Amino acid sequence: MIIGFSRKVGALVLAAVVALLTVTLSAAPAAAAGKVVYITFDDGPSPVYTPQVLKVLSQYGVRATFFEVGQNVAAHPAVTNRVYRAGNSVQNHTWSHPDLRQLSGSQFTFQVTATDRQIRAHTGYRPCCLRPPYGAVNGTVRARAAALGKKLALWTVDPRDWSRPGAAVIRSRVLSHVRPGSVVLLHDGGGDRSQTVAALSGILKTLKSRGYTFVTWAR
């Protein structure tokens, strides 16, 4: 009885490890050559914090990928246009930030296509990537995203900056986990992002000193 139970536990652990590896491997975009890192920002655009993020990125000559919420784009279209004109990539983060696993097919389609229309209106292109809020993905989400021509864009480094643990903690969490090809999740919208802005300069400066270059998802 004990041996049988141990085997079942072992099988469950193995399945969990395989699932984790699958999620991690699918999180990153197509591999880029060299020592690169993807800096990404979620939940904007914000009229307060997005311009501050853009200023720091410009200081270090870095381009990032902004996964924007459609209703925020509609509210602050000039900010989205500014993100785009600075050479950054603007991608889809749904219209109102729901858990996509909980939506009907028509609700899912609205969340993605309405955001696409807003981003296209202010950048001239249709996003190729969809970042599911909360990283909430299942087979249905994957199938629906693919049917709309979207690649799911997750992440590999999450400093939980949204919880505002302090700029030093955010910086340390990023720098201690970045590896070549890492996708770093940060936030420029959805609340007070002053700590993220304060941490960003040190993150970029240190990664540059380590020989990293910065790339984005396709525009």
N, C-alpha and C positions, 0 to 999 in steps of 0.2 A: 504493500500500500504506500509506504514512504517512498520507495524507489519510483513507483508510478507517478506520485505527486511531484517528485524532483524532476522527472523527465518533462512533465507538463510545464513546470515553472521555467525549465531551461528552454523549452520551445517558445514560450511566450517572450522570454528575454531576447532570444535570437530574432524573433519576428519584430520586436520593438527596435532593435538595433538596425535591422535591414530597413525598416520604415524610416528611421531617422536619417540614415545615409541617403535614402532616396530623396527625401525632402531637401537635404542639404545640397545634393548634387544638382537638383532641379532649380535651386534658388538662384544660381549664378547664370549670367548670360553666356553666350558662346565665348570660349576662352580667347583671350587676347594675348599676343606674344609679349614676353618680358615681364618685368616686375611692376604690375599695374594694380590699381585699386579703383573701385567704383564708389564714389561718394553720392549718396542719394538723400533726398529730403521729401518728407510726406506732409500731407494735410494742408498745404497752402493753396493758393497764394495768400499771404498775409500782408496788408498794407504797412504793418509795423516791422515785422521781423524778416520778411523775404528781402526787402532792400538792404537790410543790414547783412544778411547772409551773402547777397550778391557783392557787396562791398569787400568783404573778406576774401571771397573767391577771386575777385579781380586783383586784389593785392598780391595774391600768390600765383596768378595766372592759371587758375584751376577751373575746369568746367565740370558741372555736376548734372545729375538727372533729378528732375523735380516731378514727383508723382502728385498731381494736383486733383483736388476735389472739385467737381463740376460746378456746384453752387457757389463755391468761392471764386472760381474763374468768372462766373457770371457777375458776381458782386464787385470784383476787382480786376477787370479785363486789362487795364493798363499795366498792372503788375506782371501778369502772365506774359504780355508782350515784351516787357522789359527783360524778364527771365530768358525768353527766346532770343532777343536781339543781342544778349550778352554771350551767346554761343552755347547755352545750355540746352539740354534735352527736356522737353515737357511731355510727360506721359500720363496715362489714365489711372486715377485712384477712386473711381466711381463718382456718382453724383452727390450722394449724401452720407457716404462712409458706413454702409450697413454690412452685416455679416452675410456674404453672398450665399452661404449654404442655406440660409433661411428663406430665400426668395423664390417666387415662382419664375417660370421661364420668361414671362413678359416683364416682370419687375427687373429681372437680371438684365434683359436687353435694354430697358430704359436706362438703368444706371450707367451702362457702358456707352450706349450710343448718344445719349444726351450730353455726356461729358465730352465725347469725341467731337460733337458739333461745336461746343464752346471753345475747346482748344484749337480746333481747325480755324474757327473764325478769327482767332487772335495770333495764330502762328503760321497759318497757311498749310499745315499738314495734319494728317490723321495719325494719332498715336498708334504705335505698333505693339505696345506693351500695356498690360493691366496688372496693377499691384492690388491684390485682394486685401481689404482692410483686416487688420489683426492677423494677417497671414493665414486666414481661414480658408482652407482648400480641401475639397474632396473630389471624387470622380465626376460628380455632376458639374461642379464649378469648372473643372478642367475641360470637360466636353463642351460646355456652353461658351467658354472663352475661346476655344479653338474654332467653334462654329462662327464666331464673330471676327475671326482672323487675329486674335490676340494671343501673344505669348505671356504667360504668367511670370511676373518678376518679383521674386522674394528677396531674401537677404541672408547673409552669413554672420554679420557682426551687429549685435543689437545692444547698445549701451543703456537702453531704457531712459533716454534723455527726456522723454515725455513725463516721467515721474519726478523730474527736477531734483536729482540727487546732489547737485552741485557741479559747477563747471569742471573742477579738478577730477571728480569721479567720472564724469562723462569722458573726458580726455583720456584718463587712465584706462578705462574699459575698452575704448577703441584701440589705443596703441598696444595694449597687451594681447589683443586678439587678431589684429590684422595680419594676413598672410597674402602672398601674391595671388591675385584674383578675387580677393575679398570684396563683398558688397556691404557697405556700411549704411545702416539705417539711422537717419537723423530726422528731425522735424523742424519745419519753418512755419507751421501753422497749427491750429487746433488748441491754442492757449498761449501762456507766457513762455516764450522760447529764448529768453534772454540768456539763460545758462548755456544753451546750445550755441548761441552766437559767441559767447565768451570763450567756450571751449574750442571753437572751430579753428582759430588762428594757430593755437598750439598743436592741434592735430595735423593740420596741413604742413606746418613748418617742420615737425618731426618726421612725418612720412617722407617729405622731400629730402630731408637729410639722410634718410635711410635708403634713398635711391628709387623711391616709388615715382611712377608717373600716373596720371589720372585720365580715365576714359569715361565715356557715357554710353548709354544705350543709344541706338540710332535715333536721329531726329526724324 
